[in-house]
Amino acid sequence: MTVMRGGSERPRITILTARPEIVESLARWLQQVGYPLTQLYFESVADIQARIPYSDVVLVHTERLKSDLWPVIEVLHHLHEHRRPVVISLTSCGALGDLDIIKGIDDFVCAPYDPHEIDLRIKFALWHRHGVQLDDMIVWGDLMINLGNYEVSIRGESIDLTLKEYELLKYLAMHRSRVFTRDDLLTAVWGYNYFGGPRTVDVHVRRLRMKIERHGVKIITTVRGVGYKFGE
């Protein structure tokens, strides 16, 4: 198994293939443009069940759609019951006759694989599924903030936040390199006319941590004597 990971705010991609040499250049290009990427070599469905990470998009390279892809789709649906990943098939044009019986794929691309075309198809499939552009999503490890519909999820499971908790999380996530004082956050999230004190920020940070960090994701760090920042 070969694992390659990037560190951007793009959706996480897994490439499943029995012939890694065919998708090597594609995997390298996707990682270079910023997609967090895992490439898995598999010989059987059992390999996928044991090793596939949570993914937003799964690119499945197969030679025969009917016999190779359907078992993989069933496994992906079972592993990701709460939020099914976008599934894009990478296949040969000669296999397209099987497309009419394949259920559960969002798109397909014929060989030879143009990385720019696949990038566009990923973006379109995500937009079609979730109704937002990639620029409307902030991804931090297993945490996804959907700016288009005010939804926060971890590994596909929706997290119930109040509006102010969401706005606080969004503001910190959009300025990850900065440390904010409590007064900074009061002004940015609650507004100039808010009469509450810094204690309000502390309460909301504590609630955010309770709701999100119990899922194993650390999102807000306390900077002693200053305030808060997003991430560790």
C-alpha positions as CSV (number, residue, x, y, z in Angstrom):
1,M,0.0,0.0,0.0
2,T,1.3,3.4,-0.9
3,V,0.0,6.4,1.1
4,M,0.4,10.0,0.0
5,R,-1.1,12.9,1.9
6,G,-1.4,16.6,1.2
7,G,-2.3,19.3,3.7
8,S,-4.7,21.8,2.0
9,E,-8.3,22.8,2.5
10,R,-9.5,20.5,-0.3
11,P,-11.6,17.4,0.0
12,R,-9.8,14.2,0.8
13,I,-9.4,11.8,-2.1
14,T,-8.6,8.1,-2.2
15,I,-7.5,6.4,-5.4
16,L,-8.3,2.7,-5.5
17,T,-6.4,0.7,-8.1
18,A,-5.0,-2.8,-8.8
19,R,-2.5,-1.2,-11.2
20,P,-0.8,1.8,-9.4
21,E,1.5,2.5,-12.3
22,I,-1.4,3.6,-14.5
23,V,-2.6,6.3,-12.1
24,E,0.9,7.3,-10.8
25,S,1.1,10.6,-12.7
26,L,-2.5,11.4,-11.9
27,A,-2.0,10.8,-8.1
28,R,1.2,13.0,-8.2
29,W,-0.6,15.8,-10.0
30,L,-3.6,15.8,-7.6
31,Q,-1.3,15.9,-4.6
32,Q,0.8,18.8,-6.1
33,V,-2.3,21.0,-6.6
34,G,-3.3,20.4,-3.0
35,Y,-5.6,17.5,-2.6
36,P,-5.1,15.4,0.6
37,L,-4.5,12.1,-1.1
38,T,-4.3,8.4,-0.3
39,Q,-3.5,5.8,-3.0
40,L,-4.5,2.3,-2.1
41,Y,-3.4,-0.8,-4.1
42,F,-5.9,-3.6,-3.7
43,E,-6.3,-7.1,-4.9
44,S,-9.6,-7.9,-3.3
45,V,-12.6,-6.2,-1.6
46,A,-11.1,-7.3,1.8
47,D,-8.1,-5.0,1.2
48,I,-10.5,-2.1,0.9
49,Q,-12.5,-3.0,3.9
50,A,-9.4,-3.1,6.1
51,R,-7.5,-0.1,4.9
52,I,-9.6,2.6,3.2
53,P,-9.7,5.9,5.2
54,Y,-12.6,8.2,5.4
55,S,-12.8,10.1,2.1
56,D,-14.8,12.8,0.4
57,V,-14.1,11.5,-3.1
58,V,-13.0,8.0,-4.2
59,L,-11.5,7.5,-7.6
60,V,-11.8,3.8,-8.6
61,H,-9.6,2.6,-11.4
62,T,-11.0,-0.5,-13.0
63,E,-10.7,-2.4,-16.3
64,R,-14.2,-3.9,-16.2
65,L,-17.0,-1.8,-14.8
66,K,-19.5,-4.6,-14.1
67,S,-17.2,-7.2,-12.5
68,D,-14.7,-4.9,-10.8
69,L,-16.6,-1.8,-9.7
70,W,-19.8,-3.1,-8.3
71,P,-18.3,-5.0,-5.3
72,V,-16.2,-1.9,-4.5
73,I,-19.3,0.4,-4.5
74,E,-21.1,-1.9,-2.1
75,V,-18.1,-1.8,0.3
76,L,-17.9,2.0,0.1
77,H,-21.6,2.4,0.8
78,H,-21.4,0.1,3.8
79,L,-18.3,1.8,5.3
80,H,-19.7,5.3,4.9
81,E,-23.3,4.9,5.9
82,H,-23.7,8.5,7.2
83,R,-22.1,10.3,4.3
84,R,-21.4,8.4,1.1
85,P,-18.3,9.6,-0.8
86,V,-18.4,10.8,-4.3
87,V,-17.4,7.9,-6.5
88,I,-15.8,8.5,-9.9
89,S,-14.8,5.6,-12.0
90,L,-11.6,5.7,-14.0
91,T,-12.0,3.1,-16.8
92,S,-11.3,2.2,-20.4
93,C,-13.7,3.4,-23.1
94,G,-14.3,-0.2,-24.0
95,A,-16.0,-0.8,-20.6
96,L,-18.7,1.8,-21.1
97,G,-21.2,-0.8,-22.2
98,D,-21.6,-1.8,-18.6
99,L,-22.5,1.7,-17.4
100,D,-26.2,1.2,-17.7
101,I,-26.2,-1.4,-14.9
102,I,-23.8,0.4,-12.5
103,K,-25.6,2.1,-9.7
104,G,-23.8,4.3,-7.2
105,I,-21.2,6.1,-9.3
106,D,-21.3,9.8,-9.7
107,D,-19.2,10.1,-12.8
108,F,-16.7,8.3,-15.0
109,V,-13.6,9.3,-16.9
110,C,-12.1,7.3,-19.8
111,A,-8.4,6.7,-20.3
112,P,-6.1,8.4,-21.0
113,Y,-6.7,10.4,-17.8
114,D,-6.4,14.1,-18.1
115,P,-5.7,15.5,-14.5
116,H,-7.4,18.8,-15.4
117,E,-10.6,17.0,-16.5
118,I,-10.7,14.9,-13.4
119,D,-10.2,18.0,-11.2
120,L,-13.2,19.6,-12.9
121,R,-15.3,16.4,-12.6
122,I,-14.4,16.2,-8.9
123,K,-15.5,19.8,-8.4
124,F,-18.7,19.3,-10.3
125,A,-19.7,16.1,-8.5
126,L,-19.1,17.7,-5.1
127,W,-21.2,20.7,-6.2
128,H,-24.0,18.5,-7.5
129,R,-24.0,16.4,-4.3
130,H,-23.6,19.2,-1.7
131,G,-24.7,22.3,-3.5
132,V,-21.5,24.2,-2.8
133,Q,-18.3,25.1,-4.6
134,L,-15.0,23.9,-3.2
135,D,-14.3,27.5,-2.2
136,D,-17.4,27.2,0.1
137,M,-15.8,24.4,2.1
138,I,-13.2,24.5,4.8
139,V,-11.6,21.1,5.5
140,W,-9.4,20.5,8.6
141,G,-8.6,16.9,9.0
142,D,-11.9,15.1,9.6
143,L,-13.7,18.4,10.2
144,M,-15.6,20.0,7.3
145,I,-17.3,23.4,7.5
146,N,-19.8,23.9,4.7
147,L,-20.1,27.7,4.2
148,G,-22.9,27.3,1.8
149,N,-25.4,25.7,4.1
150,Y,-24.0,26.5,7.6
151,E,-23.2,22.8,8.2
152,V,-20.4,21.4,10.3
153,S,-19.6,17.7,10.1
154,I,-16.9,15.3,11.3
155,R,-16.3,12.2,9.2
156,G,-19.7,12.8,7.7
157,E,-21.6,13.1,10.9
158,S,-23.4,16.5,11.4
159,I,-22.5,18.5,14.5
160,D,-25.3,20.5,16.0
161,L,-24.0,24.1,16.6
162,T,-25.8,27.3,17.5
163,L,-25.5,30.2,15.0
164,K,-22.9,32.0,17.2
165,E,-20.9,28.8,17.8
166,Y,-20.9,28.3,14.0
167,E,-19.9,31.9,13.3
168,L,-17.1,31.7,15.9
169,L,-15.7,28.5,14.5
170,K,-15.9,29.8,10.9
171,Y,-14.1,33.0,11.8
172,L,-11.3,31.2,13.5
173,A,-11.0,28.7,10.7
174,M,-10.8,31.3,8.0
175,H,-7.9,33.0,9.9
176,R,-5.9,30.0,11.0
177,S,-2.6,31.8,11.1
178,R,-3.7,34.4,13.6
179,V,-4.2,34.5,17.4
180,F,-7.2,36.6,18.5
181,T,-7.9,38.3,21.8
182,R,-11.3,37.9,23.3
183,D,-12.1,41.5,22.4
184,D,-11.1,40.8,18.8
185,L,-13.6,37.9,18.6
186,L,-16.3,39.8,20.3
187,T,-16.1,42.5,17.7
188,A,-15.8,40.2,14.8
189,V,-18.5,37.7,15.7
190,W,-20.9,39.6,18.0
191,G,-20.4,43.1,16.6
192,Y,-19.5,46.5,17.8
193,N,-22.8,47.1,19.6
194,Y,-22.7,43.9,21.7
195,F,-22.6,44.7,25.5
196,G,-21.5,41.4,26.8
197,G,-18.0,40.8,28.1
198,P,-15.1,38.5,27.2
199,R,-16.7,35.8,29.3
200,T,-19.1,35.3,26.4
201,V,-16.2,34.1,24.2
202,D,-14.9,31.7,26.8
203,V,-18.3,30.1,27.2
204,H,-18.8,29.6,23.4
205,V,-15.2,28.2,23.0
206,R,-15.9,25.8,25.8
207,R,-19.2,24.6,24.2
208,L,-17.5,24.2,20.8
209,R,-14.8,22.1,22.3
210,M,-17.3,19.9,24.1
211,K,-19.3,19.3,20.9
212,I,-16.4,18.8,18.5
213,E,-13.4,17.5,20.5
214,R,-15.3,14.5,21.8
215,H,-15.0,13.3,18.2
216,G,-11.2,13.4,18.5
217,V,-10.7,16.7,16.6
218,K,-8.9,19.4,18.4
219,I,-9.9,22.7,16.9
220,I,-9.2,25.6,19.2
221,T,-6.0,26.3,21.2
222,T,-5.8,28.7,24.1
223,V,-2.8,31.0,23.9
224,R,-2.0,31.9,27.4
225,G,-2.3,35.6,28.2
226,V,-3.6,36.4,24.7
227,G,-6.7,34.5,23.5
228,Y,-7.5,31.8,21.0
229,K,-6.4,30.4,17.7
230,F,-7.8,27.7,15.3
231,G,-6.0,24.4,15.4
232,E,-3.2,23.0,17.5
